[in-house]
Amino acid sequence: MKISDQERVHQENDRNRLSQVNAPDSETVRAALRKYLGVMDLTAGQFAERVRRGESTVNLFLQGHYRTEGCGDSMIRKQIWDYLERYPITADVGAPPDSSGRLFHTKNFCIISGYLASACDDGEVCLLYGPPGTQKTFVLSHMIAERNREKRNPALYIYATVDMPPRSLLKRIGREAGVFTNVASIERLLSSVLAEFRVQKRPPAIVVDEAQHLEIPSLEILRELHDRSGCGLVLAGSHNLYQNFLRGRAHLEQWLSRIDHKDPLPGLLADEVREISSRELGNGEPAKLSEVQLKKIVAACSVEDIFARAGDGKPRVAKYLSVRRLVKFLGQVRKSRKEAA
């Protein structure tokens, strides 16, 4: 079959690169590949596609049955080692992609960053809950990324999906921690994660976003990790996160006794809206906003909290000021000014 010029160049580049690879012995490469497949949750077939080899070839190498005559397994070892070196396992916390951008030091920021520090530095258990736009994900992603960059008592960011089973939760935790996760049983997964945590000076805190999606079995997995390793926990979610704990108190008595901090997150304060708007709309200096302008900005970032409850548990009318809405509105104002200039 005739190959294209582009494919021919690609093959030549591969040959040149592989000629410079100094791969270790077969057993070392095999062990590294097994770990890689487990941590990255890949099958031998999926990995074979990435190194452009057949699945049977990769399996033969893994089983130690690759041919020994001629140049033996020299080329396959180089290909595998080259790929592992170029695409290493990373345990960077899995912080979400929105961890860049402006971070406003609001009351919510102080609560969230304080709770994260308590979990990372002291192994405490914290609940953060509130309506959308109260900076939960944004602040957590920023602070986790900063801690991991500085290698300062790091944290693992885990996003909980709806109806996520315990095994999926453990696999996500394991992958973020750089642990072999390609095992069948929950018990083996749990043991692997605990073993990794115990060899560290301080185990990483586990931060679970959208934690209101977790069912009791998954919550119990987190409690066991905390009890057996001393790792801190931060569960962040919507209004009904804490209500879920109260509704399940018959099954979560142990959990409730371990919560060190819990706070409903408020929205922005009016003074914070004024300060942020003045700074963002100013040209190097804080802008002077009239009361009319401020009222317009407050109205733009005001959101009705449809989940608010009164002391008797009945729904009540309540509004809060959303950071997300404020940032969007200020961006529109700046864009309008630029277009008018």
ZIVEN-V327191 format. One record per residue. RES is the residue in three letters. D_CENTER is the distance of its C-alpha to the mean C-alpha in Angstrom with 1 decimal. Layout:
res->[RES:RES]
d_center->[D_CENTER:D_CENTER]
This chain:
res->[MET:LYS:ILE:SER:ASP:GLN:GLU:ARG:VAL:HIS:GLN:GLU:ASN:ASP:ARG:ASN:ARG:LEU:SER:GLN:VAL:ASN:ALA:PRO:ASP:SER:GLU:THR:VAL:ARG:ALA:ALA:LEU:ARG:LYS:TYR:LEU:GLY:VAL:MET:ASP:LEU:THR:ALA:GLY:GLN:PHE:ALA:GLU:ARG:VAL:ARG:ARG:GLY:GLU:SER:THR:VAL:ASN:LEU:PHE:LEU:GLN:GLY:HIS:TYR:ARG:THR:GLU:GLY:CYS:GLY:ASP:SER:MET:ILE:ARG:LYS:GLN:ILE:TRP:ASP:TYR:LEU:GLU:ARG:TYR:PRO:ILE:THR:ALA:ASP:VAL:GLY:ALA:PRO:PRO:ASP:SER:SER:GLY:ARG:LEU:PHE:HIS:THR:LYS:ASN:PHE:CYS:ILE:ILE:SER:GLY:TYR:LEU:ALA:SER:ALA:CYS:ASP:ASP:GLY:GLU:VAL:CYS:LEU:LEU:TYR:GLY:PRO:PRO:GLY:THR:GLN:LYS:THR:PHE:VAL:LEU:SER:HIS:MET:ILE:ALA:GLU:ARG:ASN:ARG:GLU:LYS:ARG:ASN:PRO:ALA:LEU:TYR:ILE:TYR:ALA:THR:VAL:ASP:MET:PRO:PRO:ARG:SER:LEU:LEU:LYS:ARG:ILE:GLY:ARG:GLU:ALA:GLY:VAL:PHE:THR:ASN:VAL:ALA:SER:ILE:GLU:ARG:LEU:LEU:SER:SER:VAL:LEU:ALA:GLU:PHE:ARG:VAL:GLN:LYS:ARG:PRO:PRO:ALA:ILE:VAL:VAL:ASP:GLU:ALA:GLN:HIS:LEU:GLU:ILE:PRO:SER:LEU:GLU:ILE:LEU:ARG:GLU:LEU:HIS:ASP:ARG:SER:GLY:CYS:GLY:LEU:VAL:LEU:ALA:GLY:SER:HIS:ASN:LEU:TYR:GLN:ASN:PHE:LEU:ARG:GLY:ARG:ALA:HIS:LEU:GLU:GLN:TRP:LEU:SER:ARG:ILE:ASP:HIS:LYS:ASP:PRO:LEU:PRO:GLY:LEU:LEU:ALA:ASP:GLU:VAL:ARG:GLU:ILE:SER:SER:ARG:GLU:LEU:GLY:ASN:GLY:GLU:PRO:ALA:LYS:LEU:SER:GLU:VAL:GLN:LEU:LYS:LYS:ILE:VAL:ALA:ALA:CYS:SER:VAL:GLU:ASP:ILE:PHE:ALA:ARG:ALA:GLY:ASP:GLY:LYS:PRO:ARG:VAL:ALA:LYS:TYR:LEU:SER:VAL:ARG:ARG:LEU:VAL:LYS:PHE:LEU:GLY:GLN:VAL:ARG:LYS:SER:ARG:LYS:GLU:ALA:ALA]
d_center->[45.1:45.1:41.9:41.1:41.4:37.7:37.0:39.7:38.1:34.7:36.5:38.4:35.3:33.7:36.9:37.1:33.6:34.1:37.4:35.7:33.2:34.3:32.7:33.2:35.2:34.4:33.2:30.6:29.3:29.4:27.4:24.7:24.6:24.4:21.4:19.7:20.5:19.1:15.8:15.3:16.9:19.8:23.4:26.3:27.3:24.0:24.1:27.8:27.2:25.0:27.8:30.5:32.2:33.4:31.5:34.7:34.8:31.3:32.2:35.5:33.9:31.4:34.4:36.5:39.1:38.8:42.2:43.8:46.7:46.8:43.7:41.9:38.1:38.0:36.6:33.9:32.8:32.5:30.6:28.0:27.7:27.5:24.6:22.7:23.5:22.5:19.2:18.0:15.2:12.4:10.0:8.5:5.4:3.5:3.6:5.3:8.9:10.7:10.1:13.7:16.7:18.9:17.8:20.5:21.5:22.5:23.1:19.7:18.1:20.3:19.4:15.6:15.7:18.4:16.6:13.6:16.4:18.2:15.5:14.8:18.5:20.4:18.4:19.0:17.7:16.9:16.7:16.0:17.4:19.1:19.8:17.9:18.2:18.0:15.1:12.6:9.4:11.2:12.2:9.2:7.3:10.7:11.5:8.6:9.3:12.9:13.0:11.6:14.1:16.8:16.0:16.7:15.6:12.0:9.0:6.2:3.1:4.4:5.9:9.6:12.2:15.8:17.8:15.1:17.4:16.9:17.0:14.1:12.0:13.4:12.9:9.1:9.4:12.1:10.7:8.0:11.1:13.4:15.5:18.0:16.9:19.8:21.8:23.4:23.4:21.0:23.1:22.7:18.9:19.0:21.5:19.6:16.5:19.0:21.0:18.2:17.5:21.3:22.0:19.9:21.6:19.0:16.3:12.7:11.7:9.4:7.7:7.9:8.0:11.1:12.5:15.9:15.5:15.7:19.2:21.2:20.8:17.0:17.5:20.1:17.9:15.7:19.0:20.4:17.6:18.2:22.0:22.3:20.1:20.0:16.3:15.3:13.5:12.2:12.4:12.1:13.9:17.1:20.7:21.3:18.6:21.3:24.0:22.4:22.9:26.4:27.4:26.3:27.9:30.3:27.6:25.2:27.8:26.2:22.8:24.5:26.4:23.3:21.7:22.4:21.3:20.9:21.6:21.7:20.5:23.4:23.5:24.8:28.1:31.0:31.5:27.9:28.5:31.7:30.3:27.3:29.7:32.4:30.2:28.5:31.9:34.0:35.3:34.4:35.8:34.7:36.2:38.8:37.9:40.7:40.3:40.6:37.7:35.5:36.4:35.5:32.0:31.5:32.7:30.3:27.2:28.6:27.0:28.6:26.6:27.8:26.3:28.1:30.5:33.5:34.4:36.2:33.1:34.7:33.0:33.8:33.7:31.1:29.5:26.7:25.9:22.7:20.9:19.8:23.4:24.7:22.8:23.9:27.5:27.8:26.7:29.4:32.0:31.3:31.6:34.9:36.3:35.6:37.3:40.2:40.8]
